[in-house]
Amino acid sequence: MADDVMLFDALDEGEVTEVIRPAAIMPENAARAVLGEMAMRDVRAGGTWHTTPVLWRRYDRGWDSMGDAGEAKLLGSLQVAYGTPTRYEITVYRCTITREGQEAGWDVMSLTNEALGFGGLDLATCPRAQLSAPPQRFRMR
């Protein structure tokens, strides 16, 4: 619950949100590498990333204590889905940059590339989801 409160406190009108289309799909080896690197860079241990299975948040510095961001500013976040499209892959589908993040020089590409870079990828080289045509509209006769 505390994570949700932090997220909503950080939202403001100066944010930039972009849907990544087609979504970036990290293969198993890259996904494991990214998760390992982010765990070593956890904000509660002086790093700059706070991760959950649905949201990866990038801060400007580590947190003051285990559950308190203190003076750390949220720069941006990535919305992700674990275990999709296959069990060990991770899909990155949306990026948000806060006003503080923009002021610090971050954009959608740089934030996404930092995270993907932990797995040896960037947005240009990461495999993408296959988009299919929408289904035919249903018509009653």
Buried (B, 14 or more C-beta within 10 A) or exposed (E): EEEEEBBEEBEEEEBBEEEBEEBBBBBEEBBBBBBEBBEEBBBBEEBBBBBEEEBBBBBBBBBEEEEEBEEBBBBBBBBBBBEBEEEEBBBBBBBBBBBBBBEEEBBBBBBBBBBBBBBEBBBEEBBEBEEEEEEEEEEEE
